[in-house]
Amino acid sequence: MKGISTTVEFINAKPTFCVDGVPTNPLIYSLTQMPGGRWSWEELPQYCIRQFASIGFKLFQTHVYFHHIWNQDSSLSIDLAQRQLRSVLDVCPDAVLFIRLHVTPPYWWILQNMQECTQYADGPLEVEDISGLEVFGSYDLDRVPRPSMASLKWREESGQKIREFCRLLSATEEGCRVGAIHISSGVFHEWHYWGFIEHDPDVSQPMTRAFREWLRKKYRDDAGLRKAWKQTDATLAGAEVPGTPERRTTFGGIFRDPQREQKVIDYFECHHDTVADTLLHFCRAVKESWPRPLVTGVFYGYVYNLFDRSATGGHLAIQKVLESPFVDYVSAPQSYLKEHRRMGGTGQSRGVVDSARLHGKLFLDEMDQATHTEKMREGCTDQVTENLQDDMVIVRRNMTTPFVHGMGMWFYDFGPTNVCGWWSDPLLLDDIRKSKEVLDRYYPEPFHSNSDVLFVVDAMVFTCLASDGQSDPITETLCLNSASTSAYLSGAGVDFVYLFDLDRVNPDAYRAVIFANCFRLTDHDRKTINKFKSKRRHLIWYYAPGFNDGSTLNAGHITDVCQIVVKPTEIGLPVVQTFNIDEGHSYHVTTDVPKARDKGSIPCFVVDDPQATALGWEHQSRAVTMARKDASEWISWFCSLPVTDPKALSAILHDCGAHIYQSEAGDLVQDGNGILLFHSATPGEKKLFLRNGKTIEFSAPKHCTALFDSATGTRLL
């Protein structure tokens, strides 16, 4: 039997999914992991698979759990996996199959290897109810027994089972149609650390061993450790994972002071390196065991909507994953925040999509947004659509948003769990078909981003910040979630990258660069940023850029980076500001910080520089919260808080010389891969300005998603 080969190749300036060397637009239909919708041979999953096959889908994803196939006598049965795949192939014989392989070991393994399990810093293990039809791992957010991400025994034994699984399945008729294996574990199967939202892992013996080894590689001897930790009795052999009280100690409530808290910073860096090393170990096992070229992927690289728990359960070692040869794609759900999912929202991923492209990796969004059919669920309150027409508008947006960044997505169907299919209505399916036909037609074209604004985020900075939203109500909520929303809706074309990828970016492509949460800037970071300080480019700094230089906290570091003098202060809540960015327009912005209301104020840095042009003021204190300064070769903008009003940000970016696509900010406009995406919740006459000088004018209904050709302005959908 000859099986298919799959790869991700860099073709036409973008990472491209190839089947037997043929570029294939990565639009996928996926079954859920929930009872009632997870087994492909059952009535409703079969119905949904058949529907998507009928409109041209060839890529399908199903789940396989070690819990179901790894037996207590150590044998491995692939019968269930074969049946999962065969039931898809019965509907679509030429399907390319994605397997989401859940590599968390079964309950019996966990109970036999309690010494390998996570121990929680904030309390003892709890009893897990494993009865009924609940999905394996339903209690992952509780303090229940789960293998430590540092467990070498888990890595070794699950790694062996992965190799066995690949060897057995690849030799079958069903295995010949497998095109990707997606390795899953952790909370939500997305490589979040066990219990991370409310609990502090991991003080287990496996993690203690890993921490000591990590410290030995970094510091080499006790003298180096003692100097860094400012502890005269610290030893590499006796280093302990910090407990919850140590983790909560922060400078000013938000920042960890490297002079006092390097131990905690070190632990969190080790914590995330360990998670990345574990998932890469499993991906490597797939790569080395499958007899044909095969694509591997993982959920990883989330930045937005992390419950203010990035330090404990986020994906901070993303650079290591993006640089690994054992991972071909990373994926993430589209953000669950209301401002991102609502009608008129951004539809953005939780990940940083453009950085994946810079590394030649594919990024696949998971689209799991409910349709109006969810009203069939009693008590359902998380509604974003009211009718079928709204479903079409949202689905078009969510399909196209990753596409304009050169990436792909899958439909993740929780619908069968609720005795329906989220996208099973014939009219909605037909609209999905039309969207797919448009995207398929443009997929072979060379990729080009028309963005001239760059939005820069840092992942590892969370090791230096408080690990909960009460202590740090600013970084995730404002600097990432709200600031990215504002950027998407500003009317400018924006690319999103990690700080560590700035040296992969061509500065000449951008008129403005927004530094969202870049609070720790090393000497290397500063040198890289200096390359952007030329050709009258505008650099926009949010909150506390460079406050941490890697060894100390000092407001003077911010001044050095921005060339605008600032001073620390406290600002009362809510923060009310007025921005006078351009003549004749004032922007009044009220920034609420719900998680800091009980404090009454938040720490901030305000401008104290008579040579800078004041453009924004806080109402009560009249402190300058936005200023601009001409630094000869470049222009610096400092903002005490992120600019969360799209109209105000649009005015700033227009002043920076960026192209603004719409006459009034607030609608979603994205331009890339040959397609201009427009999405709006407000009706009326719309005017869009293309980069080539052409203008598109059209009348938009109350809710609208429209696709245009980026060059000609021709309406595509």
C-alpha positions in Angstrom: 0.0 0.0 0.0 1.3 3.4 -1.0 0.5 6.1 1.6 0.3 9.8 1.1 3.1 12.2 2.0 2.5 15.5 3.6 4.8 18.5 4.3 4.7 22.2 5.0 6.8 23.9 2.4 7.5 27.6 2.0 5.9 28.3 -1.4 4.8 31.6 -2.8 6.1 33.5 0.3 4.0 31.5 2.8 4.0 28.2 4.6 2.0 25.9 2.4 0.4 22.5 3.3 1.3 20.0 0.6 -0.2 16.6 -0.1 2.1 14.5 -2.3 3.8 17.8 -3.2 0.6 19.5 -4.3 -0.3 22.8 -2.4 -3.6 22.3 -0.6 -5.6 25.0 1.1 -5.7 24.0 4.8 -9.5 24.2 5.4 -10.5 21.3 7.7 -13.6 19.9 9.3 -13.1 18.5 12.8 -15.2 16.4 15.0 -15.4 17.4 18.7 -14.0 15.3 21.6 -17.4 15.4 23.4 -19.7 12.4 23.8 -22.3 12.3 21.1 -20.0 13.9 18.6 -16.6 12.3 18.9 -17.0 8.9 17.1 -17.0 9.3 13.4 -19.1 6.2 12.8 -22.1 7.4 14.8 -25.2 8.9 13.1 -24.7 12.6 13.7 -20.9 12.8 13.0 -21.5 10.8 9.9 -24.1 13.2 8.8 -21.9 16.2 9.4 -18.8 14.7 7.7 -21.0 13.9 4.7 -22.3 17.5 4.5 -18.8 19.0 4.5 -17.5 16.4 2.0 -20.4 17.4 -0.3 -19.2 21.0 -0.4 -15.7 20.1 -1.3 -13.9 19.5 2.0 -11.1 16.9 1.8 -9.4 17.4 5.1 -10.9 15.9 8.2 -9.8 15.7 11.8 -10.8 13.1 14.5 -9.6 12.3 18.0 -7.7 9.4 19.4 -6.9 9.1 23.1 -4.3 6.9 24.7 -6.9 6.5 27.4 -8.9 4.4 25.0 -6.1 2.4 23.2 -3.3 1.9 25.7 -4.2 -1.1 27.8 -3.1 -1.9 31.4 -1.1 -4.9 30.2 1.0 -2.4 28.2 -0.5 -3.5 24.9 -1.7 -0.9 22.3 -4.7 -1.5 20.2 -5.2 0.6 17.1 -8.7 -0.8 16.3 -10.5 2.3 17.5 -8.2 4.6 15.6 -8.7 2.6 12.4 -12.5 2.7 12.9 -12.4 6.5 13.4 -10.5 6.9 10.2 -12.3 4.3 8.2 -15.7 5.9 8.9 -14.4 9.2 7.4 -13.0 7.4 4.4 -16.3 5.6 3.8 -17.8 9.0 3.2 -14.8 10.6 1.5 -12.4 8.0 0.1 -9.8 10.5 -0.9 -9.9 12.4 2.4 -6.6 13.6 4.1 -6.9 12.7 7.7 -5.7 14.7 10.7 -5.5 12.8 14.0 -5.6 14.7 17.3 -3.6 12.2 19.4 -4.0 12.7 23.1 -0.9 11.5 24.8 -1.8 12.0 28.4 -1.5 8.4 29.8 -4.6 6.5 31.0 -6.0 6.7 34.5 -4.5 3.3 35.4 -1.0 4.6 34.5 -1.5 7.8 36.6 -2.6 5.8 39.6 0.4 3.5 39.3 2.8 6.4 38.9 1.7 8.9 41.5 5.3 9.9 42.2 5.5 11.2 38.6 2.4 13.4 39.0 2.1 17.1 39.4 2.0 18.3 43.0 0.3 21.7 43.4 1.9 24.5 45.3 -1.4 25.7 46.6 -2.8 22.5 48.1 -3.1 18.7 48.1 -4.4 16.5 45.3 -8.1 16.0 45.1 -10.2 13.0 44.2 -11.4 12.8 40.6 -14.8 11.5 39.6 -14.1 9.3 36.6 -17.6 7.9 36.2 -20.1 8.4 33.4 -19.5 9.7 29.9 -17.3 12.7 30.7 -14.4 13.3 28.4 -11.1 12.0 29.7 -9.4 15.0 31.2 -12.6 16.9 32.2 -11.2 17.8 35.6 -7.8 19.0 34.3 -8.4 22.4 35.9 -8.8 20.9 39.3 -5.9 19.6 41.6 -6.3 16.1 40.3 -3.4 13.7 39.5 -1.8 14.4 36.2 1.7 13.6 35.0 4.2 16.3 35.7 5.4 17.9 32.5 8.8 17.2 33.8 8.2 13.5 34.2 10.9 11.6 32.3 9.0 8.4 32.8 5.9 9.8 31.1 8.0 11.2 28.2 9.7 7.9 27.8 6.7 5.6 28.0 4.2 7.8 26.1 7.0 8.4 23.6 7.3 4.6 23.1 3.6 4.3 22.6 3.6 7.1 20.0 6.2 5.2 18.1 4.3 2.0 18.3 1.1 3.7 17.3 2.8 5.3 14.3 4.4 2.0 13.3 1.2 0.0 13.5 -1.2 2.6 12.0 1.0 3.7 9.1 1.0 0.1 7.8 -2.8 0.0 7.5 -5.1 1.0 4.7 -6.5 3.8 6.9 -3.1 5.0 7.9 -2.2 5.5 4.2 -4.6 8.5 4.2 -3.2 10.1 7.4 -1.7 13.5 6.6 -1.1 15.0 10.1 -0.8 14.0 13.7 -1.6 16.8 16.2 -0.1 16.0 19.6 -2.3 17.1 22.6 -2.0 17.1 26.4 -2.5 19.5 29.2 -5.6 21.5 30.2 -8.1 21.6 27.3 -5.6 19.3 25.5 -3.8 22.6 24.6 -0.5 22.3 26.6 -1.7 24.6 29.4 -0.3 23.4 32.7 -2.6 21.3 34.8 -4.9 23.3 37.0 -3.4 26.6 35.8 -6.3 29.0 36.0 -6.9 28.7 39.8 -4.0 26.6 41.0 -0.2 26.9 41.2 1.7 23.8 39.9 4.3 22.2 40.1 6.3 21.4 43.2 6.7 17.7 42.4 9.9 15.7 42.5 10.1 15.5 38.7 9.8 19.3 38.4 12.3 19.8 41.3 14.8 17.6 39.4 14.2 19.5 36.2 14.5 22.9 37.9 17.9 21.9 39.4 19.2 20.7 36.0 17.9 23.9 34.4 19.7 26.0 37.0 22.9 24.0 36.5 22.9 24.8 32.8 22.3 28.5 33.4 24.5 29.2 36.4 27.0 26.3 36.3 28.0 26.5 39.9 26.7 27.6 43.3 28.5 30.9 43.2 26.6 31.9 40.1 23.3 30.9 41.6 24.0 32.8 44.9 24.9 35.9 43.0 21.7 35.9 40.9 19.4 35.0 43.8 21.1 37.2 46.3 21.1 34.1 48.7 24.4 33.2 50.4 23.2 29.7 51.2 21.7 28.7 47.8 23.0 25.6 46.1 22.2 23.9 42.8 21.8 20.6 44.5 19.3 21.9 47.1 17.3 24.4 45.0 13.5 24.1 45.6 10.7 25.1 43.4 9.2 28.3 44.8 5.9 27.9 46.7 2.8 30.0 46.2 3.8 32.7 48.7 7.0 33.4 46.9 5.3 33.5 43.5 2.9 36.3 44.8 5.7 38.7 45.8 5.9 41.4 43.2 7.3 45.0 42.9 4.5 47.6 42.8 2.0 44.8 42.5 2.8 44.0 38.9 6.5 43.6 38.2 8.9 41.1 39.6 12.2 42.7 40.7 15.2 40.7 39.3 17.2 41.9 42.3 14.8 40.2 44.7 12.8 37.6 42.8 15.2 36.0 40.3 14.4 32.6 41.8 10.7 32.9 40.8 11.6 34.3 37.3 14.0 31.4 36.8 11.4 28.9 37.9 8.8 30.2 35.4 11.3 30.1 32.6 12.2 26.6 33.5 8.5 25.7 33.8 7.8 26.8 30.2 11.0 25.3 28.8 9.9 22.0 30.3 6.4 22.1 28.7 8.0 22.9 25.3 10.6 20.2 25.7 7.9 17.6 26.5 5.7 18.4 23.5 8.7 18.5 21.2 9.8 15.1 22.5 6.4 13.7 21.4 6.4 15.4 18.1 9.9 14.1 17.4 8.7 10.6 18.1 6.0 11.0 15.4 8.5 12.4 12.9 11.0 9.6 13.5 8.4 6.8 13.5 6.1 7.5 10.6 7.6 5.9 7.5 6.6 8.7 5.1 6.8 12.5 5.4 4.1 13.6 7.8 3.0 16.9 9.2 3.0 17.4 13.0 1.3 20.1 14.9 0.4 21.3 18.4 -1.8 23.8 20.2 0.7 26.5 21.3 1.6 30.1 21.2 -1.5 31.6 22.8 -1.1 35.3 23.8 -4.6 36.7 24.0 -7.4 35.6 26.4 -5.2 33.6 28.8 -7.3 34.3 32.0 -4.4 36.5 33.3 -2.5 33.3 34.0 0.1 33.3 31.3 3.0 32.7 33.7 1.4 29.6 35.1 -0.3 28.1 32.1 0.5 30.1 29.0 2.8 29.2 26.1 5.9 31.3 26.9 8.5 29.1 25.2 7.0 29.7 21.8 10.4 30.7 20.3 11.7 27.2 21.0 8.7 25.6 19.4 8.8 27.8 16.3 12.4 27.0 15.8 12.0 23.3 16.2 12.2 21.0 13.1 9.7 18.6 14.7 6.7 20.9 14.5 5.2 21.9 11.2 2.2 23.9 12.5 1.0 25.6 15.6 -2.7 26.2 16.2 -5.0 28.1 18.6 -8.8 28.7 18.9 -10.0 32.1 17.8 -10.2 34.3 20.9 -13.2 33.8 23.1 -13.5 37.4 24.3 -16.7 39.1 23.4 -14.9 42.0 21.6 -13.3 39.4 19.4 -16.3 37.1 18.8 -19.2 39.5 18.7 -20.8 40.8 15.5 -18.4 43.6 14.4 -15.6 42.0 16.4 -12.1 41.1 15.2 -12.4 37.3 14.8 -8.7 37.1 15.8 -6.8 34.1 16.9 -5.4 33.7 20.4 -2.0 33.3 18.8 0.5 35.5 17.0 -0.1 34.4 13.5 2.5 36.4 11.5 5.4 35.2 13.6 4.6 31.6 12.6 4.9 32.6 8.9 8.3 34.2 9.6 9.5 30.8 10.8 8.0 28.9 7.9 5.4 27.3 10.2 1.7 27.0 9.3 -0.8 28.5 11.7 -4.2 26.9 11.9 -7.1 28.6 13.7 -9.6 26.5 15.5 -13.1 28.0 14.7 -15.4 26.8 17.4 -17.9 29.7 17.5 -21.5 28.6 18.0 -24.2 29.3 15.5 -27.8 30.3 16.3 -28.6 26.6 16.5 -27.1 26.7 20.0 -30.5 28.1 21.1 -31.6 24.5 21.1 -29.5 24.1 24.3 -31.6 24.9 27.3 -29.9 27.7 29.4 -27.4 28.6 26.7 -26.3 32.2 27.3 -23.2 32.5 25.3 -25.0 33.6 22.1 -23.4 35.8 19.5 -25.8 35.2 16.6 -29.6 35.4 16.4 -30.3 33.9 13.0 -29.0 32.1 10.0 -28.0 35.3 8.2 -25.8 36.3 11.2 -24.2 32.9 11.1 -23.1 33.5 7.5 -21.6 36.8 8.4 -19.6 35.4 11.3 -18.4 32.3 9.5 -17.2 34.3 6.5 -15.2 36.5 8.8 -13.7 33.6 10.8 -12.8 31.7 7.6 -11.1 34.7 6.0 -9.3 36.3 9.0 -6.5 33.6 9.0 -6.4 33.4 5.2 -5.4 37.1 4.8 -2.4 36.3 7.0 -1.5 33.3 4.8 -2.8 30.7 7.1 -5.6 28.1 7.5 -8.3 26.9 9.9 -10.6 24.1 10.9 -14.3 24.0 11.9 -14.5 22.4 15.3 -18.0 21.1 15.6 -19.5 20.9 19.1 -22.9 20.8 17.5 -23.4 17.1 17.4 -23.1 17.0 21.2 -26.3 19.1 21.2 -28.2 16.9 18.7 -27.5 19.2 15.8 -24.6 20.3 13.6 -23.5 23.9 14.0 -23.1 24.4 10.3 -25.6 21.8 9.0 -28.1 24.3 7.6 -28.1 23.9 3.8 -28.0 27.7 3.2 -25.1 28.1 5.6 -23.2 25.2 4.1 -23.7 26.7 0.7 -22.2 30.0 1.9 -19.3 28.1 3.4 -18.8 26.4 0.0 -18.8 29.8 -1.8 -16.2 31.2 0.7 -14.1 28.1 0.3 -14.2 28.4 -3.5 -12.9 32.0 -3.3 -10.2 31.1 -0.8 -9.1 28.1 -2.8 -8.9 30.2 -6.0 -6.6 32.8 -4.3 -4.5 30.2 -2.3 -2.0 29.5 -5.1 -1.2 33.2 -5.5 2.0 34.6 -4.0 1.4 35.9 -0.5 1.9 39.5 0.2 0.9 41.5 3.3 -0.3 45.0 2.7 0.2 46.0 6.3 2.4 48.9 7.2 1.8 48.8 11.0 3.6 46.2 13.2 2.2 45.2 16.5 4.9 43.6 18.8 4.2 41.4 21.8 6.5 39.6 24.2 5.7 36.2 25.7 8.5 35.6 28.1 7.9 38.9 29.9 5.2 37.2 31.9 7.9 35.4 33.9 8.7 38.8 35.2 5.1 39.8 36.0 2.6 38.9 38.6 0.8 35.7 37.7 -2.8 36.7 38.4 -5.2 39.4 37.1 -5.8 41.0 40.6 -2.1 41.8 40.9 -1.5 42.7 37.3 -4.8 44.0 35.8 -3.0 45.8 33.0 -0.8 43.6 30.8 -3.2 41.0 29.4 -6.4 42.9 29.7 -5.3 46.2 28.3 -1.9 45.9 26.6 -2.8 42.7 24.8 -6.5 42.0 24.6 -7.9 45.6 24.3 -4.9 47.0 22.5 -5.0 44.3 19.8 -8.7 44.8 19.4 -8.1 48.5 18.8 -5.4 47.7 16.3 -7.6 45.4 14.3 -10.4 47.9 14.2 -8.3 51.0 13.5 -8.6 50.8 9.7 -4.9 50.2 9.2 -3.3 47.0 8.0 -1.5 45.4 11.0 0.9 42.5 11.3 1.5 40.9 14.7 4.8 39.4 15.7 6.8 38.4 18.8 9.6 40.6 20.1 12.1 37.9 19.4 11.2 38.0 15.7 12.0 41.6 15.1 15.3 40.6 13.5 13.4 38.6 11.0 11.2 41.6 10.0 12.0 44.0 7.2 11.7 47.5 8.9 11.1 49.2 5.6 7.7 47.5 5.3 6.3 49.5 8.2 5.5 53.1 8.9 4.6 52.5 12.6 5.6 49.9 15.2 3.5 49.4 18.3 5.3 47.9 21.3 2.4 46.4 23.3 3.8 44.7 26.4 7.6 44.9 25.9 8.4 45.7 29.5 11.7 43.7 29.6 14.2 44.7 27.0 17.7 43.2 27.0 20.7 44.7 25.3 20.0 42.5 22.3 16.4 43.6 22.1 17.4 47.3 22.2 20.0 46.8 19.5 17.4 45.1 17.3 14.8 47.9 18.0 17.5 50.5 17.1 17.3 49.2 13.5 13.7 50.5 13.3 14.8 54.0 14.5 15.4 55.3 11.0 13.6 56.7 7.9 11.3 58.8 10.0 9.5 55.7 11.3 7.1 56.1 14.2 7.6 53.9 17.3 4.6 53.7 19.7 5.3 52.6 23.3 2.7 51.3 25.7 2.8 51.5 29.5 6.3 50.5 30.6 8.6 49.7 27.7 12.0 48.5 28.9 11.2 49.2 32.6 13.1 45.9 33.2 16.4 45.8 31.5 17.0 42.1 32.5 18.6 42.9 35.8 16.9 46.0 37.4 13.7 47.9 37.4 14.0 51.6 36.7 11.9 54.3 35.1 15.1 55.6 33.6 15.2 52.6 31.4 11.9 53.7 29.8 13.3 57.1 29.2 16.4 55.6 27.5 14.2 53.5 25.2 11.6 56.1 24.3 13.7 59.2 24.5 10.8 60.7 26.4 11.3 61.4 30.1 8.7 59.7 32.3 8.1 59.4 36.0 6.1 56.8 38.1 2.8 57.7 39.6 -0.6 56.3 40.6 -3.7 57.1 38.5 -7.2 56.8 39.9 -9.9 54.6 38.4 -11.6 54.8 36.0 -8.9 56.5 33.9 -10.4 59.3 31.9 -8.1 60.8 29.2 -8.4 63.3 26.4 -6.3 62.9 23.3 -5.7 65.8 20.9 -3.9 64.0 18.2 -4.9 66.0 15.1 -6.3 69.5 14.7 -10.0 69.8 15.2 -10.5 66.4 16.8 -10.5 65.4 20.5 -10.9 61.8 21.6 -12.3 61.2 25.1 -11.3 57.8 26.3 -12.4 56.1 29.5 -10.4 53.1 30.5 -11.9 50.9 33.1 -9.8 48.2 34.8 -12.4 46.0 36.6 -9.9 43.8 38.3 -8.2 46.8 39.9 -11.4 48.6 41.1 -10.9 47.6 44.7 -7.5 49.3 44.7 -8.9 52.6 43.5 -5.8 53.3 41.3 -3.2 51.7 39.2 0.6 52.3 38.9 1.5 54.2 35.8 4.3 56.2 34.2 3.4 59.7 33.0 5.4 62.1 30.8 7.6 64.6 32.5 9.4 66.0 29.5 9.0 69.7 28.4 10.7 68.9 25.1 8.0 66.4 24.2 4.7 67.5 22.6 1.8 66.7 25.0 -1.1 65.0 23.2 -3.1 63.3 26.0 -4.0 64.2 29.6 -5.6 62.3 32.5 -8.6 64.3 33.7 -8.1 64.4 37.5 -4.4 65.0 37.8 -3.9 66.6 34.4 -0.8 64.4 34.1 0.4 64.0 30.5 -0.4 60.4 29.5 0.5 60.7 25.8 3.3 62.6 24.2 5.2 62.6 20.9 8.8 63.6 20.4 10.8 64.0 17.2 14.1 62.2 17.6 15.5 63.3 14.3 15.7 60.0 12.5 12.5 58.6 14.1 9.5 59.7 16.0 8.6 58.4 19.5 5.1 58.2 21.0 4.7 57.3 24.6 1.3 56.2 26.0 0.8 55.7 29.7 -1.9 53.2 28.9 -2.6 51.4 25.6 -4.8 53.2 23.1 -7.9 51.2 23.3 -10.2 53.5 21.2 -9.9 52.4 17.5 -10.7 55.9 16.3 -8.0 57.5 18.4 -5.5 54.9 17.3 -6.5 55.4 13.7 -5.8 59.1 14.1 -2.3 58.3 15.5 -1.5 55.8 12.7 -2.7 58.2 10.1 -0.4 60.8 11.6 2.4 58.2 11.3 1.8 57.9 7.6 0.2 54.5 7.7 -2.5 53.7 5.1 -6.0 53.9 6.5 -8.5 51.8 4.6 -11.7 53.2 5.8 -13.2 56.7 6.2 -14.1 56.1 9.8 -12.5 53.5 12.1 -14.5 50.9 13.9 -15.1 48.2 11.2 -12.7 45.3 10.6 -10.6 45.7 7.5 -7.8 43.2 6.8 -5.8 43.0 3.6 -3.5 40.2 2.6 -3.1 37.1 0.4 -4.8 39.0 -2.4 -8.1 39.5 -0.5 -9.5 42.5 1.3 -11.8 41.5 4.2 -14.4 43.9 5.5 -16.6 43.1 8.5 -19.1 45.4 10.2 -22.0 45.4 12.6 -23.2 48.8 11.5 -25.3 49.5 8.3 -24.7 52.3 5.9 -22.7 53.6 3.0 -19.1 52.4 3.3 -16.0 53.7 1.5 -12.8 51.7 1.4 -9.5 53.0 0.1 -7.2 50.5 -1.6 -3.4 50.8 -1.4 -3.2 51.4 -5.1 -5.5 54.5 -4.9 -8.7 52.8 -6.0 -11.9 53.4 -3.9 -14.6 50.9 -3.1 -18.1 52.3 -2.3 -21.0 50.1 -1.3 -24.0 49.9 0.9 -23.6 47.6 3.8 -26.6 45.9 5.6 -26.9 45.8 9.4 -24.4 42.9 9.7 -21.9 42.4 6.9 -18.8 40.4 5.9 -17.6 41.3 2.4 -14.6 40.0 0.4 -12.9 42.1 -2.3 -9.9 41.6 -4.6 -7.1 43.7 -3.0 -5.9 45.0 -6.4 -9.0 45.5 -8.4 -11.6 46.1 -5.7 -13.9 43.5 -7.4 -16.5 42.2 -4.9 -15.9 38.5 -4.4 -18.6 37.7 -1.8 
